[in-house]
Amino acid sequence: LSALGIAGPAVRTAVSRMVRQGWLEPVRLPAGPGYALTPRAVHRLDEAARRIYRDTPRPWDGQWHLLVVSRVKERARRLRLRAGLTYLGYAPLDETTWISPRVSPELDSLLDTERVAADRFHSTYTGDPCDLVARAWDLGSLGQAYERWLAWARETVEPPGSLSDERAFALRSSLVHEWRKFLFLDPGLPDQLLPHNWPGTAAAEFFDTESARLLPAAAQFVDRCLSD
């Protein structure tokens, strides 16, 4: 991680925190003590990768997933629940009612972790679904965020042929790190619910092209580090 400007003490602190939070678990490796992903971490990374790289597009059937959660009195737990549902692609219609165009595979885990009961429905909206989207999500701000990301990415990415494997790894990691922040902002709405000339489309195309271009050299750098 020194290629990303991250010092050893910071790595150790992060690993300790991830163990406490249930993302890593200590294991014994042939070379000595190490860490492995927990099943929870594997599930989260697989789902995040699916959303980051959009490798399993699913057609929308016009049905909304409606979630009515029980009221949570504790502020900290209420904030965690709100942040978790937002990450999973849900938006609030009021304090306890949330909607999403599809069911999240991680919903059960979130509700169980926060000990929250919820009634769930599949529903058809009788009005204009684009009006519903405009009420639930701030697509104007999201579109501006995609435009800023694309401008930054175009300035950051270096031309092919001039990169070492280490530099390719650093660039690709930076691209993915900044792109994955949209997991907390973008619910992954179906194309038919998005505005015309949606900025996220051009941003996604640039990300896909450049992350794929940088991947072979970045993977070589990682393989070399792991074999040292």
C-alpha positions as CSV (number, residue, x, y, z in Angstrom):
1,L,0.0,0.0,0.0
2,S,3.0,2.3,0.0
3,A,2.3,2.8,-3.7
4,L,-0.8,4.7,-2.5
5,G,1.0,6.7,0.0
6,I,-0.3,4.7,3.0
7,A,2.2,4.0,5.7
8,G,2.5,0.8,7.6
9,P,1.1,2.1,11.0
10,A,-2.0,3.3,9.2
11,V,-2.4,-0.2,7.6
12,R,-2.1,-1.9,10.9
13,T,-4.6,0.4,12.5
14,A,-7.1,-0.2,9.7
15,V,-6.7,-4.0,9.9
16,S,-7.3,-3.9,13.7
17,R,-10.4,-1.9,13.1
18,M,-11.7,-4.3,10.4
19,V,-11.2,-7.2,12.8
20,R,-13.2,-5.5,15.5
21,Q,-16.0,-4.7,13.0
22,G,-16.2,-8.2,11.7
23,W,-14.7,-7.8,8.2
24,L,-11.5,-9.7,8.9
25,E,-10.5,-12.6,11.1
26,P,-7.0,-13.8,12.2
27,V,-5.7,-17.0,10.6
28,R,-2.5,-18.9,10.5
29,L,-0.8,-18.8,7.1
30,P,2.3,-20.8,6.0
31,A,4.4,-17.6,6.3
32,G,3.0,-16.8,9.7
33,P,0.0,-14.9,11.2
34,G,-2.4,-13.3,8.8
35,Y,-6.0,-12.3,8.2
36,A,-8.8,-13.7,6.1
37,L,-12.1,-12.1,4.9
38,T,-15.1,-13.1,7.0
39,P,-18.2,-14.4,5.1
40,R,-19.8,-11.1,5.8
41,A,-16.9,-9.3,4.1
42,V,-17.0,-11.7,1.1
43,H,-20.7,-11.0,0.6
44,R,-20.3,-7.3,0.9
45,L,-17.3,-7.2,-1.5
46,D,-19.1,-9.4,-4.1
47,E,-22.2,-7.2,-3.9
48,A,-20.1,-4.0,-4.1
49,A,-18.2,-5.3,-7.1
50,R,-21.5,-6.2,-8.9
51,R,-22.6,-2.6,-8.4
52,I,-19.3,-1.0,-9.2
53,Y,-18.7,-2.9,-12.4
54,R,-22.5,-3.3,-13.2
55,D,-21.7,-6.8,-14.5
56,T,-25.2,-8.3,-14.0
57,P,-27.7,-5.8,-15.4
58,R,-31.3,-6.7,-14.6
59,P,-34.3,-5.5,-16.5
60,W,-36.8,-3.6,-14.3
61,D,-40.3,-5.0,-14.1
62,G,-42.0,-1.7,-13.0
63,Q,-42.4,-3.0,-9.5
64,W,-41.2,-1.0,-6.5
65,H,-39.9,-2.6,-3.3
66,L,-41.7,-0.8,-0.4
67,L,-40.2,-1.1,3.1
68,V,-42.0,0.0,6.2
69,V,-39.5,-0.2,9.2
70,S,-40.4,-0.1,12.8
71,R,-39.5,3.2,14.6
72,V,-36.0,3.2,16.2
73,K,-35.6,5.4,19.3
74,E,-31.9,5.3,19.7
75,R,-30.3,8.0,17.5
76,A,-27.1,6.2,16.7
77,R,-28.9,3.1,15.6
78,R,-31.4,5.2,13.6
79,L,-28.6,6.9,11.8
80,R,-26.9,3.6,11.0
81,L,-30.1,2.2,9.6
82,R,-30.6,5.3,7.5
83,A,-27.1,5.2,6.1
84,G,-27.4,1.4,5.5
85,L,-30.6,1.7,3.6
86,T,-29.3,4.6,1.5
87,Y,-26.2,2.5,0.6
88,L,-28.5,-0.4,-0.4
89,G,-30.3,1.9,-2.9
90,Y,-33.4,2.8,-0.8
91,A,-34.9,6.3,-0.4
92,P,-37.2,7.5,2.3
93,L,-40.8,8.7,1.5
94,D,-41.2,9.5,5.2
95,E,-39.6,8.6,8.5
96,T,-40.4,4.9,8.3
97,T,-41.3,4.2,4.6
98,W,-38.5,3.5,2.1
99,I,-38.6,2.6,-1.6
100,S,-36.2,1.0,-4.1
101,P,-36.7,-0.3,-7.7
102,R,-35.4,-3.6,-6.5
103,V,-34.7,-5.7,-3.4
104,S,-31.2,-5.6,-2.1
105,P,-29.5,-8.9,-1.3
106,E,-28.0,-7.3,1.8
107,L,-31.3,-6.0,3.3
108,D,-31.9,-9.0,5.7
109,S,-28.3,-8.6,7.0
110,L,-28.8,-4.9,7.7
111,L,-32.1,-5.3,9.4
112,D,-30.8,-8.2,11.5
113,T,-27.7,-6.3,12.6
114,E,-29.7,-3.2,13.6
115,R,-32.5,-5.4,15.2
116,V,-35.2,-3.7,13.2
117,A,-38.5,-5.2,12.0
118,A,-39.9,-4.3,8.7
119,D,-43.0,-5.0,6.6
120,R,-42.2,-5.5,2.9
121,F,-44.3,-5.1,-0.2
122,H,-43.9,-5.1,-4.0
123,S,-46.0,-2.3,-5.4
124,T,-46.9,-0.6,-8.6
125,Y,-47.0,3.2,-8.6
126,T,-50.1,4.6,-10.3
127,G,-48.6,8.0,-11.1
128,D,-45.6,9.0,-13.2
129,P,-42.7,7.0,-11.9
130,C,-40.3,9.8,-12.9
131,D,-42.2,12.1,-10.6
132,L,-41.8,9.6,-7.8
133,V,-38.1,9.4,-8.4
134,A,-37.7,13.2,-8.4
135,R,-39.4,13.2,-4.9
136,A,-37.3,10.5,-3.5
137,W,-33.8,11.2,-4.9
138,D,-31.9,14.3,-5.7
139,L,-30.9,13.4,-9.2
140,G,-29.7,17.0,-10.0
141,S,-27.0,16.8,-7.3
142,L,-26.1,13.2,-8.3
143,G,-25.7,14.2,-11.9
144,Q,-23.4,17.1,-10.9
145,A,-21.3,14.7,-8.8
146,Y,-20.9,12.5,-11.9
147,E,-19.8,15.5,-14.0
148,R,-17.2,16.5,-11.3
149,W,-15.9,12.9,-11.1
150,L,-15.5,12.6,-14.9
151,A,-13.6,15.9,-15.1
152,W,-11.3,14.8,-12.3
153,A,-10.8,11.4,-13.8
154,R,-9.9,12.8,-17.3
155,E,-7.3,15.0,-15.7
156,T,-5.9,12.2,-13.5
157,V,-5.5,9.3,-15.9
158,E,-2.2,9.2,-17.7
159,P,-1.8,8.1,-21.4
160,P,-0.9,4.5,-22.2
161,G,2.7,3.4,-22.7
162,S,4.1,5.7,-20.0
163,L,3.1,3.8,-16.8
164,S,5.0,1.5,-14.6
165,D,3.1,-1.4,-13.0
166,E,3.2,0.4,-9.7
167,R,1.8,3.6,-11.2
168,A,-0.9,1.7,-13.0
169,F,-1.9,0.1,-9.7
170,A,-2.0,3.5,-7.9
171,L,-4.0,5.1,-10.7
172,R,-6.5,2.3,-10.9
173,S,-6.9,2.1,-7.1
174,S,-7.6,5.9,-7.1
175,L,-10.2,5.6,-9.8
176,V,-12.0,2.7,-8.1
177,H,-11.8,4.4,-4.7
178,E,-13.4,7.6,-6.0
179,W,-15.9,5.7,-8.1
180,R,-17.1,3.4,-5.4
181,K,-18.3,6.5,-3.4
182,F,-21.2,6.5,-5.8
183,L,-22.4,3.4,-4.0
184,F,-23.5,5.7,-1.2
185,L,-25.2,8.2,-3.6
186,D,-26.5,6.3,-6.6
187,P,-29.4,3.9,-6.0
188,G,-28.8,2.3,-9.4
189,L,-32.1,3.3,-11.0
190,P,-33.3,1.7,-14.2
191,D,-32.4,3.6,-17.4
192,Q,-36.1,4.4,-18.1
193,L,-36.3,6.4,-14.8
194,L,-33.2,8.5,-15.5
195,P,-33.1,11.9,-17.3
196,H,-32.1,12.2,-20.9
197,N,-28.3,12.4,-21.4
198,W,-27.7,11.2,-17.9
199,P,-24.1,12.2,-16.8
200,G,-23.7,9.0,-15.0
201,T,-23.7,7.1,-18.4
202,A,-20.6,8.9,-19.8
203,A,-18.8,8.7,-16.4
204,A,-19.5,4.9,-16.2
205,E,-18.2,4.4,-19.8
206,F,-15.0,6.2,-18.9
207,F,-14.5,4.3,-15.7
208,D,-15.1,0.9,-17.4
209,T,-12.6,1.7,-20.2
210,E,-9.8,3.0,-18.0
211,S,-10.2,0.5,-15.2
212,A,-10.0,-2.3,-17.7
213,R,-7.0,-0.7,-19.4
214,L,-5.1,-0.4,-16.2
215,L,-6.0,-3.8,-14.8
216,P,-3.3,-6.0,-16.3
217,A,-0.4,-3.9,-15.2
218,A,-2.0,-3.3,-11.8
219,A,-2.5,-7.0,-11.3
220,Q,1.1,-7.7,-12.2
221,F,2.2,-5.3,-9.4
222,V,0.0,-7.0,-6.9
223,D,1.2,-10.4,-7.9
224,R,4.8,-9.3,-7.6
225,C,4.2,-7.9,-4.1
226,L,2.5,-11.1,-2.9
227,S,5.4,-13.2,-4.2
228,D,8.1,-11.2,-2.6
